[in-house]
């Protein structure tokens, strides 16, 4: 009688543990499926970040090109104005009046100083535009590289998600 009772308890415990394992199996596959879905979402976010990086790089590239052109025009106009003013001052340097020549020398030095300062500012702006252009090119390349890498990751992760989904469906069907 004790043996039968013991055997009945073992069989009951075994059935209960099999049912618990079955639930654990479904839960485990559900967790794996949820993890796979989360990985897909993360990779899709990375893809959208890469696309945004490319777009931002292209916008920066266009704006830096237009800035460079406008600064080059500004430099050309500045030089043209300087040469025009210098020419009129140099005419006054040839004057016979000493005082007028002295004033012209002072004006010429002042004009040259102002021109150099403005030219330096414009040239630094041009250099900054060139740096932005280079930075934009690097950003575009980096974005395209990341996009290509993440598209491959997405394929891999989606296939893992499908596998996890099939396993979950099989585990639920076995219930």
ZAROLO-734890 format. One record per atom (N, C-alpha, C, O): atom name; x, y, z. Coordinates in nm, 2 decimals. Layout:
<vokes>
VOKE   at       px       py       pz
VOKE   CA        X        Y        Z
...
</vokes>
This chain:
<vokes>
VOKE   at       px       py       pz
VOKE    N     0.08    -0.12     0.00
VOKE   CA     0.00     0.00     0.00
VOKE    C     0.09     0.13     0.00
VOKE    O     0.06     0.22    -0.07
VOKE    N     0.19     0.12     0.08
VOKE   CA     0.28     0.23     0.08
VOKE    C     0.35     0.25    -0.05
VOKE    O     0.37     0.36    -0.10
VOKE    N     0.38     0.14    -0.12
VOKE   CA     0.44     0.15    -0.25
VOKE    C     0.35     0.21    -0.35
VOKE    O     0.39     0.29    -0.44
VOKE    N     0.22     0.17    -0.35
VOKE   CA     0.13     0.23    -0.44
VOKE    C     0.11     0.38    -0.42
VOKE    O     0.10     0.46    -0.51
VOKE    N     0.10     0.41    -0.29
VOKE   CA     0.09     0.55    -0.26
VOKE    C     0.21     0.63    -0.31
VOKE    O     0.20     0.74    -0.36
VOKE    N     0.33     0.57    -0.29
VOKE   CA     0.45     0.64    -0.33
VOKE    C     0.45     0.65    -0.48
VOKE    O     0.49     0.75    -0.53
VOKE    N     0.41     0.54    -0.55
VOKE   CA     0.41     0.55    -0.70
VOKE    C     0.31     0.65    -0.75
VOKE    O     0.34     0.72    -0.84
VOKE    N     0.19     0.66    -0.68
VOKE   CA     0.09     0.75    -0.72
VOKE    C     0.14     0.90    -0.70
VOKE    O     0.12     0.99    -0.79
VOKE    N     0.21     0.92    -0.59
VOKE   CA     0.27     1.05    -0.57
VOKE    C     0.37     1.09    -0.67
VOKE    O     0.38     1.20    -0.72
VOKE    N     0.46     0.99    -0.71
VOKE   CA     0.56     1.02    -0.81
VOKE    C     0.50     1.05    -0.94
VOKE    O     0.54     1.14    -1.01
VOKE    N     0.40     0.97    -0.98
VOKE   CA     0.33     0.99    -1.11
VOKE    C     0.26     1.13    -1.11
VOKE    O     0.27     1.20    -1.21
VOKE    N     0.19     1.16    -1.00
VOKE   CA     0.13     1.29    -0.99
VOKE    C     0.23     1.40    -1.00
VOKE    O     0.21     1.50    -1.07
VOKE    N     0.34     1.39    -0.93
VOKE   CA     0.44     1.49    -0.93
VOKE    C     0.50     1.50    -1.07
VOKE    O     0.53     1.61    -1.12
VOKE    N     0.52     1.39    -1.14
VOKE   CA     0.57     1.39    -1.28
VOKE    C     0.48     1.46    -1.37
VOKE    O     0.53     1.53    -1.46
VOKE    N     0.35     1.44    -1.36
VOKE   CA     0.25     1.50    -1.45
VOKE    C     0.25     1.65    -1.43
VOKE    O     0.25     1.73    -1.52
VOKE    N     0.25     1.69    -1.30
VOKE   CA     0.25     1.83    -1.27
VOKE    C     0.38     1.90    -1.32
VOKE    O     0.38     2.01    -1.37
VOKE    N     0.50     1.83    -1.30
VOKE   CA     0.62     1.89    -1.35
VOKE    C     0.62     1.90    -1.50
VOKE    O     0.68     1.99    -1.56
VOKE    N     0.57     1.80    -1.57
VOKE   CA     0.56     1.80    -1.72
VOKE    C     0.47     1.92    -1.77
VOKE    O     0.51     1.99    -1.86
VOKE    N     0.36     1.94    -1.70
VOKE   CA     0.28     2.06    -1.73
VOKE    C     0.35     2.19    -1.70
VOKE    O     0.34     2.28    -1.78
VOKE    N     0.43     2.19    -1.59
VOKE   CA     0.50     2.31    -1.56
VOKE    C     0.61     2.34    -1.66
VOKE    O     0.64     2.45    -1.70
VOKE    N     0.68     2.23    -1.71
VOKE   CA     0.78     2.24    -1.81
VOKE    C     0.72     2.29    -1.94
VOKE    O     0.78     2.37    -2.01
VOKE    N     0.60     2.25    -1.97
VOKE   CA     0.53     2.29    -2.09
VOKE    C     0.50     2.44    -2.09
VOKE    O     0.52     2.51    -2.18
VOKE    N     0.46     2.48    -1.97
VOKE   CA     0.43     2.63    -1.95
VOKE    C     0.56     2.70    -1.96
VOKE    O     0.57     2.81    -2.02
VOKE    N     0.66     2.65    -1.90
VOKE   CA     0.79     2.71    -1.90
VOKE    C     0.85     2.72    -2.05
VOKE    O     0.91     2.82    -2.08
VOKE    N     0.82     2.62    -2.12
VOKE   CA     0.86     2.62    -2.26
VOKE    C     0.80     2.73    -2.34
VOKE    O     0.86     2.80    -2.42
VOKE    N     0.67     2.74    -2.32
VOKE   CA     0.59     2.85    -2.39
VOKE    C     0.64     2.99    -2.35
VOKE    O     0.67     3.08    -2.43
VOKE    N     0.66     3.00    -2.22
VOKE   CA     0.71     3.13    -2.16
VOKE    C     0.85     3.16    -2.21
VOKE    O     0.88     3.27    -2.25
VOKE    N     0.93     3.06    -2.22
VOKE   CA     1.07     3.08    -2.27
VOKE    C     1.07     3.12    -2.41
VOKE    O     1.14     3.21    -2.45
VOKE    N     0.99     3.05    -2.49
VOKE   CA     0.98     3.09    -2.64
VOKE    C     0.92     3.23    -2.65
VOKE    O     0.96     3.30    -2.75
VOKE    N     0.83     3.26    -2.57
VOKE   CA     0.77     3.40    -2.57
VOKE    C     0.87     3.50    -2.54
VOKE    O     0.88     3.61    -2.61
VOKE    N     0.96     3.47    -2.44
VOKE   CA     1.06     3.57    -2.41
VOKE    C     1.16     3.58    -2.52
VOKE    O     1.21     3.69    -2.55
VOKE    N     1.20     3.47    -2.58
VOKE   CA     1.29     3.48    -2.70
VOKE    C     1.23     3.55    -2.81
VOKE    O     1.30     3.63    -2.88
VOKE    N     1.10     3.53    -2.84
VOKE   CA     1.04     3.61    -2.94
VOKE    C     1.03     3.76    -2.91
VOKE    O     1.06     3.84    -3.00
VOKE    N     1.00     3.79    -2.79
VOKE   CA     1.00     3.93    -2.75
VOKE    C     1.14     4.00    -2.76
VOKE    O     1.15     4.11    -2.81
VOKE    N     1.24     3.92    -2.73
VOKE   CA     1.38     3.97    -2.74
VOKE    C     1.41     3.99    -2.89
VOKE    O     1.48     4.09    -2.93
VOKE    N     1.37     3.90    -2.98
VOKE   CA     1.39     3.91    -3.12
VOKE    C     1.32     4.04    -3.18
VOKE    O     1.38     4.11    -3.26
VOKE    N     1.20     4.06    -3.13
VOKE   CA     1.13     4.18    -3.18
VOKE    C     1.20     4.30    -3.13
VOKE    O     1.21     4.40    -3.21
VOKE    N     1.25     4.30    -3.01
VOKE   CA     1.32     4.42    -2.96
VOKE    C     1.45     4.45    -3.04
VOKE    O     1.48     4.56    -3.07
VOKE    N     1.52     4.34    -3.08
VOKE   CA     1.64     4.35    -3.16
VOKE    C     1.61     4.41    -3.30
VOKE    O     1.68     4.49    -3.35
VOKE    N     1.50     4.37    -3.35
VOKE   CA     1.45     4.42    -3.48
VOKE    C     1.43     4.57    -3.47
VOKE    O     1.47     4.65    -3.56
VOKE    N     1.36     4.61    -3.36
VOKE   CA     1.33     4.75    -3.34
VOKE    C     1.46     4.83    -3.33
VOKE    O     1.47     4.94    -3.38
VOKE    N     1.56     4.78    -3.25
VOKE   CA     1.68     4.85    -3.23
VOKE    C     1.76     4.87    -3.37
VOKE    O     1.81     4.98    -3.39
VOKE    N     1.76     4.76    -3.45
VOKE   CA     1.83     4.77    -3.58
VOKE    C     1.76     4.87    -3.67
VOKE    O     1.82     4.94    -3.74
VOKE    N     1.62     4.87    -3.67
VOKE   CA     1.55     4.96    -3.75
VOKE    C     1.57     5.11    -3.71
VOKE    O     1.58     5.20    -3.79
VOKE    N     1.59     5.13    -3.57
VOKE   CA     1.62     5.26    -3.52
VOKE    C     1.76     5.30    -3.57
VOKE    O     1.78     5.42    -3.61
VOKE    N     1.85     5.21    -3.57
VOKE   CA     1.99     5.24    -3.62
VOKE    C     1.99     5.27    -3.77
VOKE    O     2.06     5.36    -3.81
VOKE    N     1.90     5.20    -3.84
VOKE   CA     1.89     5.23    -3.99
VOKE    C     1.84     5.37    -4.01
VOKE    O     1.89     5.45    -4.09
VOKE    N     1.74     5.41    -3.93
VOKE   CA     1.68     5.54    -3.95
VOKE    C     1.78     5.65    -3.90
VOKE    O     1.79     5.76    -3.96
VOKE    N     1.86     5.62    -3.80
VOKE   CA     1.97     5.71    -3.76
VOKE    C     2.07     5.73    -3.88
VOKE    O     2.12     5.84    -3.90
VOKE    N     2.11     5.62    -3.94
VOKE   CA     2.20     5.62    -4.05
VOKE    C     2.15     5.71    -4.17
VOKE    O     2.22     5.79    -4.23
VOKE    N     2.02     5.69    -4.20
VOKE   CA     1.96     5.77    -4.30
VOKE    C     1.95     5.92    -4.27
VOKE    O     1.97     6.00    -4.35
VOKE    N     1.93     5.94    -4.14
VOKE   CA     1.93     6.08    -4.10
VOKE    C     2.07     6.14    -4.11
VOKE    O     2.08     6.26    -4.14
VOKE    N     2.17     6.06    -4.08
VOKE   CA     2.31     6.11    -4.08
VOKE    C     2.34     6.14    -4.23
VOKE    O     2.41     6.24    -4.26
VOKE    N     2.30     6.06    -4.32
VOKE   CA     2.32     6.08    -4.46
VOKE    C     2.25     6.21    -4.51
VOKE    O     2.31     6.30    -4.57
VOKE    N     2.13     6.23    -4.47
VOKE   CA     2.05     6.34    -4.50
VOKE    C     2.11     6.47    -4.45
VOKE    O     2.13     6.57    -4.52
VOKE    N     2.15     6.46    -4.32
VOKE   CA     2.22     6.58    -4.26
VOKE    C     2.35     6.62    -4.33
VOKE    O     2.38     6.73    -4.34
VOKE    N     2.42     6.51    -4.36
VOKE   CA     2.55     6.54    -4.43
VOKE    C     2.53     6.60    -4.57
VOKE    O     2.61     6.69    -4.61
VOKE    N     2.43     6.56    -4.64
VOKE   CA     2.40     6.62    -4.77
VOKE    C     2.36     6.76    -4.75
VOKE    O     2.40     6.85    -4.83
VOKE    N     2.28     6.79    -4.65
VOKE   CA     2.23     6.93    -4.63
VOKE    C     2.35     7.02    -4.59
VOKE    O     2.37     7.13    -4.64
VOKE    N     2.44     6.97    -4.51
VOKE   CA     2.56     7.04    -4.47
VOKE    C     2.65     7.06    -4.59
VOKE    O     2.71     7.17    -4.60
VOKE    N     2.66     6.97    -4.67
VOKE   CA     2.74     6.98    -4.79
VOKE    C     2.69     7.09    -4.88
VOKE    O     2.77     7.17    -4.93
VOKE    N     2.56     7.09    -4.90
VOKE   CA     2.50     7.20    -4.99
VOKE    C     2.52     7.34    -4.93
VOKE    O     2.56     7.43    -5.00
VOKE    N     2.49     7.35    -4.80
VOKE   CA     2.50     7.48    -4.74
VOKE    C     2.65     7.53    -4.73
VOKE    O     2.67     7.65    -4.75
VOKE    N     2.74     7.44    -4.71
VOKE   CA     2.88     7.48    -4.71
VOKE    C     2.93     7.52    -4.85
VOKE    O     3.01     7.61    -4.86
VOKE    N     2.88     7.46    -4.95
VOKE   CA     2.91     7.50    -5.09
VOKE    C     2.86     7.64    -5.12
VOKE    O     2.93     7.72    -5.17
VOKE    N     2.74     7.66    -5.08
VOKE   CA     2.68     7.80    -5.10
VOKE    C     2.75     7.90    -5.02
VOKE    O     2.77     8.02    -5.06
VOKE    N     2.78     7.87    -4.89
VOKE   CA     2.86     7.96    -4.81
VOKE    C     2.99     8.00    -4.87
VOKE    O     3.03     8.11    -4.87
VOKE    N     3.06     7.89    -4.92
VOKE   CA     3.19     7.92    -4.98
VOKE    C     3.18     8.01    -5.10
VOKE    O     3.26     8.10    -5.11
VOKE    N     3.08     7.99    -5.18
VOKE   CA     3.06     8.07    -5.30
VOKE    C     3.04     8.22    -5.26
VOKE    O     3.09     8.31    -5.31
VOKE    N     2.95     8.24    -5.16
VOKE   CA     2.92     8.37    -5.11
VOKE    C     3.04     8.44    -5.05
VOKE    O     3.06     8.56    -5.07
VOKE    N     3.12     8.36    -4.97
VOKE   CA     3.24     8.42    -4.92
VOKE    C     3.34     8.46    -5.02
VOKE    O     3.41     8.56    -5.01
VOKE    N     3.35     8.37    -5.13
VOKE   CA     3.44     8.40    -5.24
VOKE    C     3.40     8.53    -5.31
VOKE    O     3.48     8.61    -5.35
VOKE    N     3.27     8.55    -5.33
VOKE   CA     3.22     8.67    -5.39
VOKE    C     3.25     8.79    -5.30
VOKE    O     3.29     8.90    -5.35
VOKE    N     3.23     8.77    -5.17
VOKE   CA     3.26     8.88    -5.08
VOKE    C     3.41     8.92    -5.08
VOKE    O     3.44     9.03    -5.08
VOKE    N     3.50     8.82    -5.09
VOKE   CA     3.64     8.84    -5.10
VOKE    C     3.67     8.92    -5.23
VOKE    O     3.75     9.01    -5.22
VOKE    N     3.61     8.88    -5.34
VOKE   CA     3.64     8.94    -5.46
VOKE    C     3.59     9.09    -5.46
VOKE    O     3.66     9.18    -5.50
VOKE    N     3.47     9.11    -5.40
VOKE   CA     3.42     9.25    -5.39
VOKE    C     3.51     9.33    -5.30
VOKE    O     3.53     9.45    -5.32
VOKE    N     3.56     9.27    -5.19
VOKE   CA     3.64     9.34    -5.09
VOKE    C     3.77     9.39    -5.16
VOKE    O     3.82     9.50    -5.14
VOKE    N     3.83     9.30    -5.24
VOKE   CA     3.96     9.33    -5.31
VOKE    C     3.93     9.44    -5.41
VOKE    O     4.02     9.53    -5.43
VOKE    N     3.82     9.43    -5.48
VOKE   CA     3.79     9.53    -5.58
VOKE    C     3.78     9.67    -5.52
VOKE    O     3.83     9.76    -5.57
VOKE    N     3.70     9.67    -5.41
VOKE   CA     3.68     9.80    -5.34
VOKE    C     3.82     9.85    -5.29
VOKE    O     3.84     9.97    -5.29
VOKE    N     3.90     9.76    -5.23
VOKE   CA     4.03     9.80    -5.18
VOKE    C     4.12     9.86    -5.29
VOKE    O     4.17     9.97    -5.27
VOKE    N     4.12     9.80    -5.40
VOKE   CA     4.20     9.84    -5.52
VOKE    C     4.15     9.98    -5.57
VOKE    O     4.23    10.07    -5.60
VOKE    N     4.02    10.00    -5.57
VOKE   CA     3.96    10.12    -5.62
VOKE    C     4.00    10.24    -5.52
VOKE    O     4.05    10.34    -5.57
VOKE    N     3.98    10.21    -5.39
VOKE   CA     4.02    10.31    -5.29
VOKE    C     4.17    10.34    -5.29
VOKE    O     4.21    10.46    -5.27
VOKE    N     4.25    10.24    -5.31
VOKE   CA     4.39    10.25    -5.30
VOKE    C     4.44    10.34    -5.42
VOKE    O     4.53    10.42    -5.41
VOKE    N     4.38    10.32    -5.54
VOKE   CA     4.41    10.39    -5.66
VOKE    C     4.39    10.54    -5.63
VOKE    O     4.47    10.62    -5.67
VOKE    N     4.27    10.57    -5.58
VOKE   CA     4.24    10.72    -5.55
VOKE    C     4.34    10.78    -5.45
VOKE    O     4.38    10.90    -5.46
VOKE    N     4.38    10.70    -5.35
VOKE   CA     4.47    10.75    -5.25
VOKE    C     4.61    10.77    -5.31
VOKE    O     4.68    10.86    -5.28
VOKE    N     4.65    10.67    -5.39
VOKE   CA     4.78    10.68    -5.46
VOKE    C     4.79    10.80    -5.55
VOKE    O     4.90    10.86    -5.56
VOKE    N     4.68    10.84    -5.61
VOKE   CA     4.68    10.97    -5.69
VOKE    C     4.71    11.09    -5.60
VOKE    O     4.79    11.18    -5.64
VOKE    N     4.66    11.08    -5.48
VOKE   CA     4.68    11.19    -5.38
VOKE    C     4.82    11.19    -5.33
VOKE    O     4.88    11.29    -5.29
VOKE    N     4.89    11.07    -5.33
VOKE   CA     5.03    11.06    -5.29
VOKE    C     5.12    11.14    -5.38
VOKE    O     5.23    11.18    -5.35
VOKE    N     5.08    11.15    -5.51
VOKE   CA     5.16    11.22    -5.61
VOKE    C     5.14    11.37    -5.61
VOKE    O     5.20    11.45    -5.69
VOKE    N     5.06    11.42    -5.52
VOKE   CA     5.03    11.56    -5.50
VOKE    C     5.15    11.64    -5.46
VOKE    O     5.24    11.58    -5.40
VOKE    N     5.16    11.77    -5.50
VOKE   CA     5.27    11.85    -5.46
VOKE    C     5.26    11.90    -5.32
VOKE    O     5.35    11.95    -5.26
VOKE    N     5.14    11.90    -5.26
VOKE   CA     5.11    11.95    -5.13
VOKE    C     5.16    11.84    -5.03
VOKE    O     5.11    11.73    -5.03
VOKE    N     5.25    11.88    -4.94
VOKE   CA     5.31    11.79    -4.84
VOKE    C     5.20    11.74    -4.74
VOKE    O     5.20    11.62    -4.71
VOKE    N     5.12    11.83    -4.70
VOKE   CA     5.02    11.79    -4.60
VOKE    C     4.92    11.69    -4.66
VOKE    O     4.88    11.59    -4.60
VOKE    N     4.88    11.71    -4.79
VOKE   CA     4.79    11.61    -4.85
VOKE    C     4.86    11.48    -4.87
VOKE    O     4.79    11.37    -4.86
VOKE    N     4.99    11.47    -4.91
VOKE   CA     5.06    11.35    -4.92
VOKE    C     5.07    11.28    -4.78
VOKE    O     5.05    11.15    -4.78
VOKE    N     5.10    11.35    -4.68
VOKE   CA     5.10    11.29    -4.54
VOKE    C     4.97    11.23    -4.51
VOKE    O     4.96    11.11    -4.46
VOKE    N     4.86    11.30    -4.53
VOKE   CA     4.73    11.25    -4.50
VOKE    C     4.70    11.12    -4.59
VOKE    O     4.64    11.03    -4.54
VOKE    N     4.74    11.13    -4.71
VOKE   CA     4.72    11.01    -4.80
VOKE    C     4.80    10.89    -4.75
VOKE    O     4.75    10.78    -4.76
VOKE    N     4.92    10.91    -4.70
VOKE   CA     5.00    10.80    -4.65
VOKE    C     4.93    10.73    -4.53
VOKE    O     4.92    10.61    -4.52
VOKE    N     4.88    10.82    -4.44
VOKE   CA     4.81    10.77    -4.32
VOKE    C     4.68    10.69    -4.37
VOKE    O     4.65    10.59    -4.31
VOKE    N     4.61    10.75    -4.46
VOKE   CA     4.49    10.68    -4.51
VOKE    C     4.52    10.55    -4.58
VOKE    O     4.44    10.45    -4.56
VOKE    N     4.63    10.55    -4.65
VOKE   CA     4.67    10.43    -4.72
VOKE    C     4.70    10.32    -4.62
VOKE    O     4.66    10.20    -4.64
VOKE    N     4.77    10.35    -4.51
VOKE   CA     4.81    10.25    -4.41
VOKE    C     4.68    10.20    -4.34
VOKE    O     4.66    10.09    -4.31
VOKE    N     4.59    10.30    -4.31
VOKE   CA     4.47    10.26    -4.24
VOKE    C     4.38    10.17    -4.34
VOKE    O     4.32    10.08    -4.29
VOKE    N     4.38    10.21    -4.46
VOKE   CA     4.30    10.13    -4.56
VOKE    C     4.36     9.99    -4.57
VOKE    O     4.29     9.89    -4.57
VOKE    N     4.49     9.98    -4.57
VOKE   CA     4.56     9.85    -4.58
VOKE    C     4.53     9.76    -4.46
VOKE    O     4.51     9.64    -4.47
VOKE    N     4.53     9.83    -4.34
VOKE   CA     4.51     9.75    -4.22
VOKE    C     4.36     9.70    -4.21
VOKE    O     4.34     9.58    -4.18
VOKE    N     4.27     9.79    -4.25
VOKE   CA     4.13     9.74    -4.25
VOKE    C     4.11     9.63    -4.36
VOKE    O     4.04     9.53    -4.33
VOKE    N     4.17     9.64    -4.47
VOKE   CA     4.16     9.54    -4.58
VOKE    C     4.21     9.41    -4.53
VOKE    O     4.15     9.31    -4.55
VOKE    N     4.33     9.41    -4.47
VOKE   CA     4.39     9.29    -4.42
VOKE    C     4.30     9.22    -4.31
VOKE    O     4.29     9.10    -4.31
VOKE    N     4.24     9.30    -4.22
VOKE   CA     4.16     9.24    -4.12
VOKE    C     4.03     9.18    -4.18
VOKE    O     3.99     9.07    -4.14
VOKE    N     3.97     9.25    -4.27
VOKE   CA     3.85     9.20    -4.33
VOKE    C     3.88     9.08    -4.42
VOKE    O     3.80     8.98    -4.42
VOKE    N     3.99     9.09    -4.49
VOKE   CA     4.03     8.97    -4.58
VOKE    C     4.06     8.85    -4.49
VOKE    O     4.02     8.74    -4.53
VOKE    N     4.12     8.87    -4.38
VOKE   CA     4.15     8.76    -4.29
VOKE    C     4.02     8.69    -4.24
VOKE    O     4.01     8.57    -4.23
VOKE    N     3.92     8.77    -4.20
VOKE   CA     3.79     8.72    -4.16
VOKE    C     3.72     8.64    -4.27
VOKE    O     3.67     8.54    -4.24
VOKE    N     3.73     8.70    -4.39
VOKE   CA     3.66     8.63    -4.50
VOKE    C     3.73     8.50    -4.53
VOKE    O     3.67     8.40    -4.56
VOKE    N     3.86     8.50    -4.53
VOKE   CA     3.94     8.38    -4.56
VOKE    C     3.92     8.27    -4.45
VOKE    O     3.91     8.15    -4.49
VOKE    N     3.91     8.31    -4.33
VOKE   CA     3.88     8.21    -4.22
VOKE    C     3.74     8.15    -4.24
VOKE    O     3.72     8.04    -4.21
VOKE    N     3.65     8.24    -4.29
VOKE   CA     3.51     8.19    -4.31
VOKE    C     3.51     8.09    -4.43
VOKE    O     3.44     7.99    -4.43
VOKE    N     3.59     8.11    -4.53
VOKE   CA     3.61     8.02    -4.64
VOKE    C     3.66     7.89    -4.59
VOKE    O     3.62     7.78    -4.63
VOKE    N     3.77     7.90    -4.51
VOKE   CA     3.83     7.77    -4.46
VOKE    C     3.73     7.69    -4.37
VOKE    O     3.72     7.57    -4.38
VOKE    N     3.65     7.76    -4.30
VOKE   CA     3.54     7.70    -4.22
VOKE    C     3.44     7.63    -4.31
VOKE    O     3.40     7.52    -4.28
VOKE    N     3.41     7.69    -4.41
VOKE   CA     3.31     7.63    -4.51
VOKE    C     3.38     7.51    -4.57
VOKE    O     3.31     7.40    -4.59
VOKE    N     3.50     7.51    -4.60
VOKE   CA     3.57     7.40    -4.66
VOKE    C     3.58     7.28    -4.56
VOKE    O     3.56     7.17    -4.59
VOKE    N     3.60     7.32    -4.43
VOKE   CA     3.60     7.21    -4.33
VOKE    C     3.46     7.15    -4.31
VOKE    O     3.45     7.03    -4.30
VOKE    N     3.36     7.23    -4.32
VOKE   CA     3.22     7.18    -4.31
VOKE    C     3.19     7.09    -4.43
VOKE    O     3.13     6.98    -4.41
VOKE    N     3.24     7.12    -4.55
VOKE   CA     3.23     7.04    -4.66
VOKE    C     3.29     6.91    -4.65
VOKE    O     3.24     6.80    -4.68
VOKE    N     3.42     6.91    -4.60
VOKE   CA     3.49     6.78    -4.57
VOKE    C     3.42     6.70    -4.47
VOKE    O     3.40     6.58    -4.48
VOKE    N     3.37     6.76    -4.36
VOKE   CA     3.30     6.70    -4.25
VOKE    C     3.17     6.63    -4.30
VOKE    O     3.14     6.52    -4.27
VOKE    N     3.11     6.70    -4.39
VOKE   CA     2.98     6.65    -4.45
VOKE    C     3.01     6.53    -4.53
VOKE    O     2.93     6.43    -4.53
VOKE    N     3.12     6.53    -4.61
VOKE   CA     3.15     6.41    -4.69
VOKE    C     3.18     6.29    -4.60
VOKE    O     3.14     6.18    -4.63
VOKE    N     3.26     6.32    -4.50
VOKE   CA     3.29     6.20    -4.40
VOKE    C     3.16     6.15    -4.34
VOKE    O     3.14     6.03    -4.32
VOKE    N     3.07     6.24    -4.30
VOKE   CA     2.94     6.20    -4.24
VOKE    C     2.86     6.12    -4.34
VOKE    O     2.79     6.02    -4.29
VOKE    N     2.86     6.16    -4.46
VOKE   CA     2.78     6.08    -4.56
VOKE    C     2.84     5.94    -4.58
VOKE    O     2.76     5.84    -4.58
VOKE    N     2.97     5.93    -4.59
VOKE   CA     3.03     5.80    -4.60
VOKE    C     3.00     5.71    -4.48
VOKE    O     2.97     5.60    -4.49
VOKE    N     3.02     5.77    -4.36
VOKE   CA     2.99     5.70    -4.24
VOKE    C     2.84     5.65    -4.23
VOKE    O     2.82     5.54    -4.20
VOKE    N     2.75     5.74    -4.27
VOKE   CA     2.61     5.70    -4.27
VOKE    C     2.58     5.59    -4.37
VOKE    O     2.51     5.50    -4.34
VOKE    N     2.64     5.60    -4.49
VOKE   CA     2.62     5.49    -4.59
VOKE    C     2.68     5.36    -4.54
VOKE    O     2.62     5.25    -4.56
VOKE    N     2.79     5.36    -4.48
VOKE   CA     2.86     5.24    -4.43
VOKE    C     2.77     5.18    -4.32
VOKE    O     2.74     5.06    -4.32
VOKE    N     2.72     5.26    -4.23
VOKE   CA     2.63     5.21    -4.12
VOKE    C     2.50     5.16    -4.17
VOKE    O     2.45     5.06    -4.13
VOKE    N     2.45     5.23    -4.27
VOKE   CA     2.32     5.18    -4.34
VOKE    C     2.34     5.05    -4.40
VOKE    O     2.25     4.96    -4.38
VOKE    N     2.45     5.03    -4.47
VOKE   CA     2.47     4.90    -4.53
VOKE    C     2.49     4.79    -4.43
VOKE    O     2.43     4.68    -4.44
VOKE    N     2.56     4.82    -4.33
VOKE   CA     2.59     4.72    -4.22
VOKE    C     2.46     4.69    -4.15
VOKE    O     2.43     4.57    -4.12
VOKE    N     2.38     4.79    -4.12
VOKE   CA     2.25     4.77    -4.04
VOKE    C     2.15     4.70    -4.13
VOKE    O     2.06     4.63    -4.07
VOKE    N     2.15     4.72    -4.26
VOKE   CA     2.05     4.65    -4.34
VOKE    C     2.08     4.50    -4.34
VOKE    O     1.99     4.42    -4.34
VOKE    N     2.21     4.46    -4.34
VOKE   CA     2.24     4.32    -4.33
VOKE    C     2.20     4.27    -4.19
VOKE    O     2.15     4.15    -4.18
VOKE    N     2.23     4.35    -4.09
VOKE   CA     2.19     4.30    -3.95
VOKE    C     2.04     4.28    -3.95
VOKE    O     1.99     4.19    -3.88
VOKE    N     1.96     4.37    -4.01
VOKE   CA     1.82     4.36    -4.01
VOKE    C     1.77     4.23    -4.07
VOKE    O     1.68     4.17    -4.02
VOKE    N     1.83     4.19    -4.18
VOKE   CA     1.80     4.06    -4.24
VOKE    C     1.82     3.95    -4.15
VOKE    O     1.73     3.86    -4.13
VOKE    N     1.94     3.95    -4.08
VOKE   CA     1.97     3.84    -3.99
VOKE    C     1.87     3.84    -3.87
VOKE    O     1.82     3.74    -3.83
VOKE    N     1.84     3.96    -3.81
VOKE   CA     1.76     3.97    -3.70
VOKE    C     1.61     3.93    -3.73
VOKE    O     1.55     3.86    -3.65
VOKE    N     1.57     3.97    -3.85
VOKE   CA     1.43     3.93    -3.89
VOKE    C     1.42     3.78    -3.91
VOKE    O     1.32     3.72    -3.88
VOKE    N     1.52     3.72    -3.96
VOKE   CA     1.52     3.57    -3.98
VOKE    C     1.51     3.50    -3.84
VOKE    O     1.44     3.40    -3.82
VOKE    N     1.59     3.56    -3.74
VOKE   CA     1.59     3.50    -3.61
VOKE    C     1.45     3.52    -3.54
VOKE    O     1.40     3.44    -3.47
VOKE    N     1.39     3.64    -3.58
VOKE   CA     1.25     3.66    -3.52
VOKE    C     1.15     3.56    -3.58
VOKE    O     1.07     3.52    -3.50
VOKE    N     1.16     3.53    -3.71
VOKE   CA     1.07     3.43    -3.77
VOKE    C     1.09     3.30    -3.70
VOKE    O     0.99     3.23    -3.67
VOKE    N     1.22     3.26    -3.68
VOKE   CA     1.24     3.13    -3.62
VOKE    C     1.18     3.13    -3.48
VOKE    O     1.12     3.03    -3.44
VOKE    N     1.20     3.24    -3.40
VOKE   CA     1.15     3.24    -3.27
VOKE    C     0.99     3.24    -3.27
VOKE    O     0.93     3.18    -3.18
VOKE    N     0.93     3.30    -3.37
VOKE   CA     0.79     3.30    -3.38
VOKE    C     0.74     3.16    -3.41
VOKE    O     0.64     3.12    -3.36
VOKE    N     0.81     3.09    -3.51
VOKE   CA     0.76     2.95    -3.54
VOKE    C     0.78     2.86    -3.42
VOKE    O     0.69     2.78    -3.39
VOKE    N     0.88     2.87    -3.34
VOKE   CA     0.90     2.79    -3.22
VOKE    C     0.79     2.82    -3.12
VOKE    O     0.74     2.73    -3.05
VOKE    N     0.76     2.95    -3.10
VOKE   CA     0.65     2.99    -3.01
VOKE    C     0.52     2.93    -3.05
VOKE    O     0.44     2.88    -2.97
VOKE    N     0.49     2.94    -3.18
VOKE   CA     0.36     2.89    -3.23
VOKE    C     0.36     2.74    -3.21
VOKE    O     0.25     2.68    -3.18
VOKE    N     0.47     2.67    -3.24
VOKE   CA     0.47     2.52    -3.22
VOKE    C     0.45     2.49    -3.07
VOKE    O     0.38     2.39    -3.04
VOKE    N     0.51     2.56    -2.98
VOKE   CA     0.50     2.54    -2.84
VOKE    C     0.36     2.56    -2.79
VOKE    O     0.31     2.49    -2.71
VOKE    N     0.29     2.66    -2.85
VOKE   CA     0.15     2.69    -2.81
VOKE    C     0.06     2.59    -2.87
VOKE    O    -0.04     2.55    -2.81
VOKE    N     0.09     2.53    -2.99
VOKE   CA     0.01     2.43    -3.05
VOKE    C     0.02     2.30    -2.98
VOKE    O    -0.08     2.22    -2.97
VOKE    N     0.13     2.27    -2.92
VOKE   CA     0.15     2.15    -2.84
VOKE    C     0.07     2.15    -2.71
VOKE    O     0.04     2.04    -2.66
VOKE    N     0.03     2.27    -2.67
VOKE   CA    -0.05     2.28    -2.55
VOKE    C    -0.18     2.23    -2.57
VOKE    O    -0.27     2.23    -2.48
</vokes>
